[in-house]
Amino acid sequence: MKSIFVTGGAGFIGSHTCLLLLEKGHIVFILDSFINSSEKSITQISIILKDKGIDTNGKIYLCKGDINNLEDIEKVFQMSIELNKEIESVIHFAGLKSVFESVINPLIYWDTNVGGTINLLKTMKKFKCRNIVFSSSATVYKSKLKSELNENDVCVPVNPYGDTKLTIEKFLKDTYKSSPNEWRIACLRYFNPVGAHESGLIGEDPLGRADNLYPRITKVASGKIDSIKIFGSDWPTKDGTCIRDYIHVMDVAEGHLYALNYLIKEKPQFLTLNLGTGKGTSVLELIRNFEKINNVRIPFIFDERRLGDNAYVVADNSYAKSILNWIPQRTLNDICRDGWNWQLKNPNGFSV
Ligand SMILES: NC(=O)c1ccc[n+]([C@@H]2O[C@H](COP(=O)([O-])OP(=O)(O)OC[C@H]3O[C@@H](n4cnc5c(N)ncnc54)[C@H](O)[C@@H]3O)[C@@H](O)[C@H]2O)c1
C-alpha cells in the first residue's frame, strides 16, 4: 500500500480521514504544528483501530512541524524515502480556519494558508510527488438566495479566509496547467463538516475561539456555555434562521478516499468538487433535532444578523456523487448523536 502525507492530520477532519486511510491499509505521514489540535487524536486512532484488529505499528509517522517552514515539510518526504515508504500523494488539511480571526489578522491567514501551500507544492515538486487533495471551502462561493451551489457558480469570497482558499485553488490550477500530464489535483469544497466518529474517541476540539455553531451547541448542552446566539431571525427562510448543509465528518473523510482513488486511477487532471449532502437544515432545526435525539436542552437567544452571512448555503453535490461514486451515508440524527457522544465521553476534548 502507498504512503500518504497528511498535513494537519491531527485536526478535526484530518484525524477522521487518517483513521480511514489506515483502515484501508495505507501508511500515513502526518505533519502538524498542533496549533489547533492534540497529538492525542492520533493515539486515539490507534486505539480505535486496535479494537478492529488493526495494528498501526510502522503505519503512522507523526511529525511536529509547520508548513510555513519548508524544512519541516522536506524532512517528512526525506523520512519516507529513508524508510522505503515513499510518499505517493498528499492530503492537505493544514491551515487556519476561523472566518472571524481572518478578518482581525489577515496576515497570518495569508501567510499560513497560502504561504504554507506554496511551501508544500515546492517540496512536492522537488520530491516528484504530483498528487494532492486540498481542503477548500464553500466560503469561496458568491451566495445565491435559494438554489444549491454548483462548482461552476461564481466565486466571490467575502472574508480573508475564503479569499485564501480561492487563491490556493487558483494557484493549484496554474500548477496543474504548467504540467497537465503530471499533476493530479482535487480541490474539495466542504460545506459544514460536523459530528464525530461513532466510537466517540475522536471529534472536534477547537483550541481557541469556537466560532462554528455545532461545537457551540455541544458546549451549551454540556453546560460549558449558557446559551447559543442565533444571528438573525428574519432571514428569507421557512423559520427565519440561516440554512446550512451539515455533513457528517465521516462522510467528508470518505469523500477524500474516493477523491484520492479517483485521481490515482484516472488520467492527470484538476478537479473541483463540492462535499455536502445537498440538504439544507436551518439553525433552529439543527438545535431542535439535537435536543430531541439527545434529550437535552439548548437555550438560545436571537441576535442581529452578522455581516457577510447568507440565508442559504447548500451544496449541489451531484458532480461529486456522479464521478466519485461517493454518497454521504449519515443522517442529521447520526450527526447529533455522534457529536454528543464525543462531547459526553470527552468533556474537555483531548485535554485531561
Ligand atoms: N471544519 C470546517 O468547517 C471546514 C470547512 C471548510 C474547509 N475546512 C478546511 O479543512 C481543513 C481542516 O479543517 P479542520 O476543521 O479539520 O480544522 P482543524 O483546525 O481541526 O485542523 C487543521 C489542522 O492543521 C494544523 N495546522 C494549522 N496551521 C498549521 C501549520 N502552519 N503547520 C502545520 N499544521 C498546521 C492544526 O493544528 C490542525 O491540526 C482546513 O484547511 C479548513 O480550512 C474546514
The ligand as a Tripos MOL2 file, in Angstrom:
@<TRIPOS>MOLECULE
LIG
   44    48     1     0     0
SMALL
NO_CHARGES

@<TRIPOS>ATOM
      1 N1        -14.2610   22.3490    9.6360 N.am      1 LIG1
      2 C1        -14.8730   23.0800    8.6980 C.2       1 LIG1
      3 O1        -15.9990   23.5460    8.8990 O.2       1 LIG1
      4 C2        -14.1930   23.3580    7.3720 C.ar      1 LIG1
      5 C3        -14.9660   23.7890    6.2930 C.ar      1 LIG1
      6 C4        -14.3390   24.0530    5.0830 C.ar      1 LIG1
      7 C5        -12.9690   23.8700    4.9510 C.ar      1 LIG1
      8 N2        -12.2350   23.4760    6.0200 N.ar      1 LIG1
      9 C6        -10.7770   23.3120    5.8640 C.3       1 LIG1
     10 O2        -10.4180   21.9870    6.1420 O.3       1 LIG1
     11 C7         -9.1290   21.9280    6.7480 C.3       1 LIG1
     12 C8         -9.2230   21.1300    8.0280 C.3       1 LIG1
     13 O3        -10.1950   21.7180    8.8610 O.3       1 LIG1
     14 P1        -10.4890   21.1920   10.3280 P.3       1 LIG1
     15 O4        -11.8890   21.5450   10.6500 O.co2     1 LIG1
     16 O5        -10.0350   19.8030   10.4810 O.co2     1 LIG1
     17 O6         -9.5650   22.1890   11.1410 O.3       1 LIG1
     18 P2         -8.5270   21.8940   12.3060 P.3       1 LIG1
     19 O7         -8.0660   23.2000   12.8220 O.co2     1 LIG1
     20 O8         -9.1100   20.9150   13.2790 O.co2     1 LIG1
     21 O9         -7.3460   21.1670   11.5120 O.3       1 LIG1
     22 C9         -6.2900   21.8700   10.9000 C.3       1 LIG1
     23 C10        -5.0070   21.2550   11.3860 C.3       1 LIG1
     24 O10        -3.9200   21.9690   10.7970 O.3       1 LIG1
     25 C11        -2.9650   22.2230   11.8110 C.3       1 LIG1
     26 N3         -2.2250   23.4200   11.4070 N.ar      1 LIG1
     27 C12        -2.6620   24.6900   11.3590 C.ar      1 LIG1
     28 N4         -1.6750   25.5030   10.9290 N.ar      1 LIG1
     29 C13        -0.5970   24.7040   10.6850 C.ar      1 LIG1
     30 C14         0.7070   24.9620   10.2210 C.ar      1 LIG1
     31 N5          1.1340   26.2020    9.9250 N.pl3     1 LIG1
     32 N6          1.5490   23.9060   10.0700 N.ar      1 LIG1
     33 C15         1.1510   22.6510   10.3760 C.ar      1 LIG1
     34 N7         -0.0740   22.3700   10.8430 N.ar      1 LIG1
     35 C16        -0.9450   23.3790   10.9850 C.ar      1 LIG1
     36 C17        -3.7790   22.4220   13.0900 C.3       1 LIG1
     37 O11        -3.0190   22.2040   14.2570 O.3       1 LIG1
     38 C18        -4.8510   21.3570   12.9040 C.3       1 LIG1
     39 O12        -4.4340   20.1190   13.4150 O.3       1 LIG1
     40 C19        -8.6970   23.3820    6.9590 C.3       1 LIG1
     41 O13        -7.8390   23.7290    5.9010 O.3       1 LIG1
     42 C20       -10.0010   24.1570    6.8740 C.3       1 LIG1
     43 O14        -9.8090   25.4520    6.3780 O.3       1 LIG1
     44 C21       -12.8210   23.1890    7.2280 C.ar      1 LIG1
@<TRIPOS>BOND
     1     1     2 1
     2     2     3 2
     3     2     4 1
     4     4     5 ar
     5     4    44 ar
     6     5     6 ar
     7     6     7 ar
     8     7     8 ar
     9     8     9 1
    10     8    44 ar
    11     9    10 1
    12     9    42 1
    13    10    11 1
    14    11    12 1
    15    11    40 1
    16    12    13 1
    17    13    14 1
    18    14    15 2
    19    14    16 1
    20    14    17 1
    21    17    18 1
    22    18    19 2
    23    18    20 1
    24    18    21 1
    25    21    22 1
    26    22    23 1
    27    23    24 1
    28    23    38 1
    29    24    25 1
    30    25    26 1
    31    25    36 1
    32    26    27 ar
    33    26    35 ar
    34    27    28 ar
    35    28    29 ar
    36    29    30 ar
    37    29    35 ar
    38    30    31 1
    39    30    32 ar
    40    32    33 ar
    41    33    34 ar
    42    34    35 ar
    43    36    37 1
    44    36    38 1
    45    38    39 1
    46    40    41 1
    47    40    42 1
    48    42    43 1
@<TRIPOS>SUBSTRUCTURE
     1 LIG1         1 GROUP 0 **** ****
